[in-house]
Amino acid sequence: MAKILIVDDSFTARGILKRILAENYEIAEAASGSAALETLKSADFDLVLLDLLMPDMDGFAALAAIKAMKPALPVMVVSADIQESTRQRIMAAGAALMVNKPIKKDALTAIVREILERR
């Protein structure tokens, strides 16, 4: 079973994503970018779902650190930020994809499945 790390400072957002994905995947959670990096040091994952706006370490810094630590690990950014400049910056930094919140269950499961199949 594929393992997914959900990184979001919002307990509610993590819960929604977990509820949708836990049917088919093993899920771990981190409430910050720095917590995600610690988790990634001690466990292997197949995908990271990453929020952008977080205290402590934002998603931009977390993405850069994740890609430096595990370059082949796909990272999907899930954010309410809809600016094209943000999307371009995220993709240039190595994200597999950026999707906007809120995301519907069917869309999320299809996107996650596609990313994992490409891996």
C-alpha angles and dihedrals in degrees: 000000000000117000121225127191114208113203117190133128090221113089089201095052091048090049093052093049092044093050091053097045103034091081091071108015142048107250132204125179137213125186096206143022092254091050088051091054091051090049091049091053092061104035141035121238135187096212141009123211106202133191118211105212108063134133120241095029120009124221094260092058092040092052092051092048093046092050090048091050099040111012095180095051110106115231121197114196114216110191144151088224106109100179115128090218089059091049091050092048092049094048092047088053091058107266115155091220144339120222129180128242130271097047123182120240096244093049093048095049092047093049094047091048091050094049092048092048090053090053 
